[in-house]
Amino acid sequence: MSSPAAQDKPALERCLALLRPGTSDESKFIGLTLMSELLQSTQDLDTMTRFFDNMDFTFLDRMMQIEDDSVPKDAGVDVTAIRSISVDILSCFSIHWQLLVRKEFKERIPTMLGMLSSSDETDNSKKILKILIRVSAYPQVSMILTNPGYQSTIVDYILNTFIRKDEAHDDAVLVCKRTFLIIQEGFKQNSSIVLNITKDFLPTIMTKISIAFSNLTEKHKPEILQLLVDSIAYLPEAYTKEHSKARSAETKVWTRNLKLGLIQLMSTRQAPATRDDSFRLIGIMLQKLGPEWIFPDTTPLSTTATKNTGAASRNKSSPASLAASMESMSLSDAETHKKFAALVVHLTCVEVRVLMDELADSGSSDTSGPRPFVTEDEAKQTTIRKEQVLPLSYEILEVAIGYLIRVSESEGSLENELFDATGLLKVQESLQGAFVAILDHIKDLQSSSDASPETLASNMIYLASLRILSVWLMEDDSLHAQAAFLLPPLEAVVRYCKSKPSQKSLLKLLEPILGRFHELSLE
C-alpha cells in the first residue's frame, strides 16, 4: 500500500509549480490553499522541506498582512481565510525543529506577532502562540523572543486577556516566563553577549508590566503579581545587578512602580496566595538587587511621576481599597521608599510569627486520629510557605537588622534616613516580637519527644531559625537569658555532625552560629 506522501505526489508537484518564483499572485493564492491542505495531511520532514525550500516567504508575509482590496475577485477566499491559511502553513513548518530554526522562519516572527491580538475572533492568535512556544524551546532561535518590541506585544496580549484566561492567554504567559528562562540559560553560556543583546529588555518589559501592576484601578493585580514572581525568579543575580547599574534611571522607575503595587496589595486584605506571592516578590527582588531594594541609600531622592495609563478602562476597586491606593499613589519617591520599607518590615515580622504558629500546629497535630481533608492546592501552598516564604522572610529580617546596624554606626543625624527615632523604635519592636516567636519555636523543636542531634541536624527550619536568631542576638541583648537554653542542644548537634562524615558539610553553617552563641557568653 502506498504512503500518503506517495498518494499526494501529483498534488504536491502541482502545488510546487504554482508557488515557483515568477508565477502570478493568483497562482500563488491557489498554491497556498493547496499547500495548506497537503501539509495538514502530509507532515513528514521531506515533504515539509520541499515546500519550505520552494516557498516565496515575501509573498507569505504579504498574505499575513493582506487587506480586503488586495484579494482577487476570483480567488474564492476572503482576507480572514488567507491569513489563517498563512498561519496554518507556518504552524505546520514549526512542527519540525530543522525548519523552525532556519533564517526564513525566524524572519516571519515579526509578521506573526503583528497579527497577535486580544480581539482576534479567529484561532490565529492561539496558533501563533503555540508556534512561539516551540520557538522558545530551541536555543538556535529562542533568543529572538528577548527582542523588547516582540515581547512587548506578548505582554500587551497577556494584560488584555486576563479577563478571559483561556488557553491562548495561558500560552502567552508561558512564552513570557520562558523568555526570562532563555535569558538565564544564555547568561550561563555567554554573559557578555546576552547582556548586550538584552540591554533594552528589562527596562522595556519591566516598565510595561510594573505600570500595570501599580495601576490604581487594575483589578488583576494578583495575576500580574504571579507573573512577576514566576518571571523575575529566573533572572541571574549578576545579570539583574549589572542591568540595574547600566540602566539606573529606568530601574528606579520600574522598581518604584513595583513598590507602589506592593504597597496597595499589602495595605488591603488579600487572598492567602496573593499575600504569599507579595512576600515572594519582595524576597526575590531582594536577592536580585540587594538590600538597596528595601532600604535605599539615604541620599535625597527626587520625585518621579508614575504613569497611570488606561485607568479609565479598568474595573475599579472597592471604595476602601481605592482610598488606600489613592494615598499611596500620591507619595513622593522618598515617601514611597519609607512606606514600603516600614510595611515590609512590620508585615514580615507578623508573617514570621504566623509561620511559627503554623509550624507549631503542624508539628503538634495528633496523627493517630482522623486528619482533615487537605486539597492539592492547599498542600501546594503549605509547601510554598515553608520552602519559599519562610526563607525569604528570614532574608528580609537579616537585611532589616543590617539597616539598624548601619544607622547605629552612622555618625550623622537621622535627617536623611528612611526613619526618624520613633520609626526606628517601631522597627526594632517589630523585629523583637518576631524573634521571640522564632526563639520559642526553636525551644519547642529541641524539647519535642523525637528531638535528637540527628533529627535536629536534618531539620532545615531549625538550622535556618538558629542562624537568623544568632544574628539578632549579636545586636540585641534582650533575649540572651532565654537563648541560653539553646546552647547545649546546639553543641550536641555540632558534635554529631563532626562524628558523621555525611554531615560534615553542615559545619560551615553551624560553627559560625555556635561561635556567636559562645561570644555572647550564654550559659
C-alpha distance (Angstrom), angle and dihedral (degrees) to the residues before:
residue distance angle dihedral
M1 . . .
S2 3.82 . .
S3 3.80 121.0 .
P4 3.81 122.6 -111.4
A5 3.79 88.8 -108.2
A6 3.82 91.1 55.0
Q7 3.80 92.0 46.8
D8 3.82 90.4 52.0
K9 3.81 95.2 45.3
P10 3.84 95.8 106.0
A11 3.80 90.5 48.4
L12 3.80 89.7 46.3
E13 3.79 93.0 53.2
R14 3.82 91.3 45.2
C15 3.80 90.7 50.7
L16 3.81 93.0 48.2
A17 3.81 90.0 51.0
L18 3.80 90.5 54.3
L19 3.81 91.2 50.7
R20 3.81 97.8 49.1
P21 3.80 117.2 121.8
G22 3.77 112.2 -89.9
T23 3.79 96.9 32.6
S24 3.79 117.7 124.1
D25 3.78 124.2 -94.3
E26 3.78 88.6 -112.4
S27 3.82 90.3 57.3
K28 3.78 91.1 47.7
F29 3.80 90.3 50.3
I30 3.79 89.4 57.1
G31 3.80 91.2 42.0
L32 3.78 92.3 53.6
T33 3.79 91.6 50.6
L34 3.80 91.8 50.4
M35 3.78 90.7 43.7
S36 3.80 93.0 53.8
E37 3.80 91.0 52.0
L38 3.81 93.1 46.9
L39 3.80 94.7 47.9
Q40 3.79 91.8 51.5
S41 3.83 90.1 58.7
T42 3.81 101.8 29.1
Q43 3.80 111.3 46.1
D44 3.80 102.7 156.5
L45 3.81 115.3 133.6
D46 3.82 96.4 -117.3
T47 3.80 93.1 55.3
M48 3.79 91.9 43.5
T49 3.81 90.9 50.1
R50 3.81 92.3 51.7
F51 3.80 90.5 52.9
F52 3.80 91.2 43.9
D53 3.81 92.5 51.4
N54 3.81 92.0 49.2
M55 3.81 96.7 42.2
D56 3.80 119.1 117.5
F57 3.81 95.2 -141.3
T58 3.79 93.8 -175.7
F59 3.78 87.7 59.1
L60 3.81 90.0 47.0
D61 3.81 88.9 54.5
R62 3.78 89.6 52.3
M63 3.78 90.6 51.2
M64 3.80 92.2 53.2
Q65 3.80 89.1 52.7
I66 3.80 98.2 36.9
E67 3.80 121.3 140.5
D68 3.82 128.3 -150.5
D69 3.79 95.9 -101.5
S70 3.82 91.4 56.2
V71 3.81 96.3 60.2
P72 3.82 113.5 99.2
K73 3.78 112.4 -120.2
D74 3.80 92.6 -125.2
A75 3.82 94.8 45.9
G76 3.79 92.3 103.2
V77 3.81 92.6 -142.1
D78 3.80 134.7 80.4
V79 3.81 131.1 -132.9
T80 3.80 93.9 -91.8
A81 3.79 92.3 52.6
I82 3.81 93.1 47.4
R83 3.79 92.8 51.3
S84 3.79 90.9 47.1
I85 3.80 91.8 49.3
S86 3.81 90.0 52.1
V87 3.81 92.3 50.5
D88 3.81 90.7 46.2
I89 3.81 90.1 55.2
L90 3.80 92.6 51.4
S91 3.79 89.6 45.2
C92 3.80 90.1 55.5
F93 3.81 91.5 47.9
S94 3.81 90.6 51.0
I95 3.80 91.3 61.6
H96 3.82 88.7 77.6
W97 3.81 115.1 59.2
Q98 3.82 89.8 -154.5
L99 3.82 87.6 68.7
L100 3.79 97.1 33.1
V101 3.81 93.0 63.2
R102 3.80 96.0 48.6
K103 3.78 120.8 111.3
E104 3.82 93.8 -117.3
F105 3.80 91.8 57.7
K106 3.80 94.1 43.7
E107 3.80 90.0 54.6
R108 3.82 90.8 57.3
I109 3.81 93.7 61.2
P110 3.84 95.7 84.9
T111 3.80 90.7 52.6
M112 3.81 91.8 48.4
L113 3.79 90.9 49.7
G114 3.79 88.3 51.6
M115 3.82 87.2 62.5
L116 3.82 93.8 50.5
S117 3.78 107.2 111.1
S118 3.80 136.0 159.5
S119 3.81 88.2 -143.3
D120 3.82 93.9 53.6
E121 3.80 108.6 130.1
T122 3.81 93.1 -169.1
D123 3.81 128.8 71.0
N124 3.81 91.9 -106.6
S125 3.80 96.1 103.4
K126 3.79 90.6 47.3
K127 3.82 91.3 50.7
I128 3.81 92.7 45.6
L129 3.79 91.3 53.2
K130 3.81 90.3 50.2
I131 3.81 87.4 53.4
L132 3.81 91.0 50.4
I133 3.81 90.5 51.6
R134 3.81 87.6 56.8
V135 3.81 90.1 46.7
S136 3.81 89.9 53.1
A137 3.82 90.5 57.7
Y138 3.82 97.3 64.1
P139 3.83 122.1 67.5
Q140 3.80 90.6 -155.3
V141 3.80 90.1 71.1
S142 3.81 108.8 6.7
M143 3.82 96.4 90.9
I144 3.81 88.4 73.0
L145 3.80 87.5 75.7
T146 3.81 89.2 68.2
N147 3.79 89.0 68.9
P148 3.82 100.3 119.1
G149 3.81 92.7 -140.3
Y150 3.78 93.0 52.6
Q151 3.79 93.9 44.2
S152 3.82 90.8 47.4
T153 3.79 88.5 60.5
I154 3.79 90.4 52.4
V155 3.82 92.6 47.2
D156 3.82 90.9 49.2
Y157 3.79 88.5 52.8
I158 3.82 90.6 51.1
L159 3.80 93.8 48.5
N160 3.80 91.8 48.7
T161 3.81 96.4 47.8
F162 3.81 103.4 48.9
I163 3.78 89.1 105.0
R164 3.83 90.3 59.1
K165 3.80 101.0 39.1
D166 3.79 90.7 -174.0
E167 3.79 128.5 152.5
A168 3.80 93.0 -82.1
H169 3.82 91.0 53.2
D170 3.81 90.8 50.2
D171 3.81 90.1 48.9
A172 3.82 90.9 51.4
V173 3.82 90.1 51.3
L174 3.81 89.1 49.5
V175 3.83 91.8 51.4
C176 3.81 90.3 50.1
K177 3.80 93.6 50.0
R178 3.79 91.9 45.2
T179 3.80 90.1 53.7
F180 3.81 89.6 61.2
L181 3.82 88.1 48.0
I182 3.82 89.2 50.4
I183 3.82 88.7 56.2
Q184 3.81 89.9 50.3
E185 3.79 93.4 51.3
G186 3.80 93.3 43.5
F187 3.79 91.9 48.7
K188 3.81 89.9 56.3
Q189 3.80 90.1 54.4
N190 3.81 99.9 43.1
S191 3.79 117.1 -5.7
S192 3.81 98.1 -175.9
I193 3.81 94.9 51.6
V194 3.81 93.2 46.7
L195 3.81 91.5 47.2
N196 3.79 89.3 53.5
I197 3.81 96.4 43.5
T198 3.80 93.2 48.5
K199 3.81 99.0 37.6
D200 3.81 91.2 122.0
F201 3.80 97.3 37.5
L202 3.81 101.6 86.3
P203 3.82 96.8 40.7
T204 3.79 91.4 49.9
I205 3.79 102.1 39.5
M206 3.79 99.1 35.5
T207 3.81 91.1 47.9
K208 3.80 90.6 51.7
I209 3.81 94.8 47.3
S210 3.80 94.4 40.6
I211 3.81 93.2 51.6
A212 3.80 89.0 56.3
F213 3.81 90.0 44.8
S214 3.81 92.5 52.5
N215 3.80 92.7 43.5
L216 3.77 108.7 126.6
T217 3.80 96.0 -137.7
E218 3.82 99.8 34.3
K219 3.79 105.4 135.2
H220 3.79 94.1 -171.1
K221 3.80 96.8 57.0
P222 3.86 92.8 125.8
E223 3.81 90.5 55.5
I224 3.81 91.4 48.7
L225 3.81 88.2 48.2
Q226 3.80 90.3 54.9
L227 3.82 90.6 49.1
L228 3.81 89.9 51.8
V229 3.81 93.3 48.4
D230 3.80 94.3 48.0
S231 3.83 93.8 44.6
I232 3.81 105.1 40.8
A233 3.80 90.9 47.6
Y234 3.82 88.5 72.3
L235 3.81 95.6 57.1
P236 3.82 113.7 101.5
E237 3.79 113.6 -119.7
A238 3.81 92.5 -125.3
Y239 3.81 90.6 50.8
T240 3.81 94.1 51.1
K241 3.79 94.8 45.5
E242 3.80 92.1 47.8
H243 3.80 91.1 51.5
S244 3.79 93.0 45.7
K245 3.81 89.1 56.4
A246 3.78 95.7 44.8
R247 3.82 94.0 45.1
S248 3.81 100.6 29.8
A249 3.81 96.0 149.4
E250 3.81 93.7 54.0
T251 3.81 91.3 41.3
K252 3.82 90.6 56.3
V253 3.80 89.4 53.4
W254 3.80 99.2 49.9
T255 3.81 95.3 38.5
R256 3.81 89.5 51.1
N257 3.80 88.6 51.1
L258 3.80 89.5 51.9
K259 3.80 89.8 51.5
L260 3.80 91.7 50.7
G261 3.80 91.4 50.9
L262 3.79 91.5 47.7
I263 3.81 91.8 47.6
Q264 3.80 89.1 54.6
L265 3.81 92.2 49.2
M266 3.79 95.9 43.4
S267 3.81 92.0 47.2
T268 3.80 93.0 58.6
R269 3.80 135.9 51.1
Q270 3.80 111.2 -88.6
A271 3.78 138.0 178.6
P272 3.83 113.6 -86.1
A273 3.81 92.4 -110.1
T274 3.81 91.3 52.7
R275 3.80 91.2 48.1
D276 3.80 89.8 51.8
D277 3.80 91.8 47.0
S278 3.82 89.3 52.7
F279 3.80 90.4 57.1
R280 3.80 90.6 43.9
L281 3.80 92.0 53.6
I282 3.81 91.9 47.3
G283 3.80 90.6 49.5
I284 3.81 94.4 45.0
M285 3.79 91.8 50.1
L286 3.80 88.7 48.4
Q287 3.80 89.3 55.2
K288 3.80 93.1 46.1
L289 3.81 99.9 43.7
G290 3.80 104.1 21.0
P291 3.84 130.9 -129.9
E292 3.82 91.6 -39.0
W293 3.81 87.2 76.2
I294 3.81 90.5 70.4
F295 3.80 101.9 20.0
P296 3.81 108.4 31.5
D297 3.77 123.9 -166.9
T298 3.77 115.1 -70.7
T299 3.80 95.3 -122.3
P300 3.83 113.0 118.4
L301 3.78 112.9 -84.5
S302 3.78 125.8 -141.7
T303 3.76 121.9 -130.2
T304 3.78 114.5 -101.6
A305 3.78 119.8 -163.5
T306 3.78 113.4 -129.9
K307 3.74 118.6 -141.8
N308 3.79 118.1 -122.9
T309 3.76 102.3 -171.6
G310 3.77 121.8 172.0
A311 3.78 95.1 14.4
A312 3.77 93.9 136.5
S313 3.79 92.2 57.3
R314 3.82 95.7 49.4
N315 3.77 126.6 91.3
K316 3.80 111.9 -103.2
S317 3.78 126.7 -119.9
S318 3.76 125.7 -124.5
P319 3.84 114.0 -73.5
A320 3.82 93.4 -108.0
S321 3.79 93.0 49.7
L322 3.78 91.3 43.7
A323 3.80 92.4 52.0
A324 3.80 91.8 52.8
S325 3.79 90.2 47.3
M326 3.79 92.6 48.4
E327 3.79 89.1 56.8
S328 3.81 92.4 52.4
M329 3.81 93.5 45.9
S330 3.81 91.3 58.7
L331 3.79 94.1 54.9
S332 3.78 121.6 117.0
D333 3.80 119.1 -127.3
A334 3.81 92.1 -96.7
E335 3.81 91.9 47.4
T336 3.80 91.1 46.9
H337 3.80 92.4 53.5
K338 3.80 92.0 46.5
K339 3.82 94.8 47.7
F340 3.78 91.7 44.9
A341 3.81 94.4 49.7
A342 3.82 92.2 46.8
L343 3.81 92.6 49.1
V344 3.79 92.6 46.2
V345 3.80 94.3 51.0
H346 3.79 97.3 42.7
L347 3.81 95.8 42.9
T348 3.81 92.5 44.1
C349 3.80 89.1 54.0
V350 3.80 90.0 50.1
E351 3.80 90.3 46.6
V352 3.80 92.3 51.1
R353 3.81 90.6 52.5
V354 3.81 89.9 49.8
L355 3.80 90.8 48.6
M356 3.81 91.2 50.8
D357 3.80 89.0 53.3
E358 3.81 91.3 48.4
L359 3.79 91.5 50.1
A360 3.81 90.8 48.4
D361 3.81 91.0 50.3
S362 3.80 93.0 48.6
G363 3.80 91.5 47.1
S364 3.79 95.0 48.7
S365 3.80 98.2 43.3
D366 3.79 115.9 126.0
T367 3.79 105.8 -114.1
S368 3.81 93.7 -173.7
G369 3.81 95.0 70.1
P370 3.80 130.3 61.0
R371 3.78 112.6 -62.5
P372 3.81 121.1 -136.6
F373 3.78 115.5 -107.7
V374 3.81 112.4 -97.5
T375 3.78 119.9 -164.0
E376 3.78 121.8 -136.4
D377 3.83 90.6 -110.0
E378 3.80 91.5 51.3
A379 3.79 91.5 49.6
K380 3.80 90.5 48.8
Q381 3.80 91.8 50.2
T382 3.82 91.1 49.3
T383 3.80 89.3 53.7
I384 3.80 91.4 48.7
R385 3.79 90.9 51.6
K386 3.81 93.7 50.7
E387 3.80 98.4 39.1
Q388 3.81 101.8 34.7
V389 3.81 114.8 11.8
L390 3.82 95.8 47.5
P391 3.85 96.9 48.3
L392 3.82 91.0 45.0
S393 3.81 90.0 48.6
Y394 3.79 89.4 53.3
E395 3.80 89.5 52.0
I396 3.80 89.8 52.5
L397 3.82 90.4 50.4
E398 3.79 90.8 51.4
V399 3.80 91.8 50.9
A400 3.82 89.8 48.9
I401 3.81 89.6 52.9
G402 3.79 89.0 50.0
Y403 3.78 90.1 52.3
L404 3.81 91.7 52.5
I405 3.81 89.4 50.2
R406 3.79 90.9 49.4
V407 3.78 91.8 52.1
S408 3.80 93.9 45.2
E409 3.80 91.7 50.9
S410 3.80 95.4 47.1
E411 3.78 114.3 101.2
G412 3.79 96.1 -152.0
S413 3.78 131.1 81.3
L414 3.80 126.2 -87.6
E415 3.79 92.1 -108.7
N416 3.81 95.7 113.1
E417 3.81 97.0 30.0
L418 3.80 122.9 108.8
F419 3.82 91.1 -116.2
D420 3.76 135.6 37.1
A421 3.82 121.2 -140.8
T422 3.80 92.5 -80.7
G423 3.79 92.0 49.1
L424 3.80 92.0 49.2
L425 3.80 90.5 50.9
K426 3.81 90.5 53.0
V427 3.81 90.5 50.3
Q428 3.79 90.7 50.8
E429 3.80 92.5 48.1
S430 3.81 91.5 50.4
L431 3.80 91.2 50.0
Q432 3.78 91.6 48.2
G433 3.81 91.4 54.1
A434 3.81 90.8 50.8
F435 3.79 93.0 49.8
V436 3.79 92.5 49.0
A437 3.82 86.8 58.0
I438 3.83 91.5 46.4
L439 3.80 91.7 49.4
D440 3.80 91.6 48.9
H441 3.79 90.9 50.9
I442 3.81 91.6 51.0
K443 3.81 89.3 50.9
D444 3.81 90.2 51.4
L445 3.81 91.3 50.8
Q446 3.81 92.7 49.1
S447 3.80 93.3 47.2
S448 3.80 98.0 44.3
S449 3.78 118.6 118.0
D450 3.80 94.2 -110.8
A451 3.82 95.8 44.0
S452 3.79 114.7 129.5
P453 3.80 134.1 145.7
E454 3.80 87.9 -99.7
T455 3.83 96.3 52.0
L456 3.81 93.0 41.9
A457 3.81 91.7 50.1
S458 3.80 89.3 55.3
N459 3.82 94.2 47.5
M460 3.81 106.0 95.3
I461 3.81 92.8 -172.5
Y462 3.81 90.1 55.3
L463 3.81 91.5 50.2
A464 3.81 94.4 44.9
S465 3.80 91.4 46.8
L466 3.79 91.7 50.5
R467 3.78 91.6 50.0
I468 3.82 96.4 51.1
L469 3.81 91.3 43.0
S470 3.81 91.0 52.8
V471 3.81 89.4 54.2
W472 3.81 90.6 52.8
L473 3.80 93.6 46.3
M474 3.80 90.0 57.7
E475 3.81 89.1 61.7
D476 3.80 103.1 32.4
D477 3.80 125.1 43.4
S478 3.80 98.7 -170.7
L479 3.82 93.1 97.9
H480 3.81 99.2 40.2
A481 3.81 95.0 104.9
Q482 3.80 93.5 51.0
A483 3.79 92.6 42.9
A484 3.80 91.6 56.4
F485 3.81 88.9 81.4
L486 3.81 90.2 62.0
L487 3.80 95.5 62.8
P488 3.86 103.1 75.7
P489 3.84 95.2 51.5
L490 3.82 89.4 45.1
E491 3.81 90.5 52.9
A492 3.80 89.0 50.4
V493 3.81 91.0 52.1
V494 3.82 90.8 50.7
R495 3.83 91.5 49.7
Y496 3.81 90.0 49.5
C497 3.82 92.0 51.3
K498 3.80 91.0 49.1
S499 3.80 90.1 53.1
K500 3.80 94.9 50.5
P501 3.83 117.7 65.5
S502 3.82 89.8 -157.0
Q503 3.81 91.0 58.5
K504 3.81 100.4 43.8
S505 3.80 91.7 97.8
L506 3.82 87.5 69.8
L507 3.79 91.3 63.2
K508 3.81 90.8 79.7
L509 3.80 87.0 63.9
L510 3.80 99.3 35.6
E511 3.81 103.2 44.6
P512 3.84 95.2 60.8
I513 3.82 88.8 48.9
L514 3.78 91.5 49.6
G515 3.79 89.8 46.7
R516 3.80 90.9 55.2
F517 3.79 91.6 51.3
H518 3.81 91.5 49.6
E519 3.79 90.8 46.8
L520 3.77 89.3 57.0
S521 3.83 88.9 54.8
L522 3.77 92.4 -128.9
E523 3.77 110.5 178.6
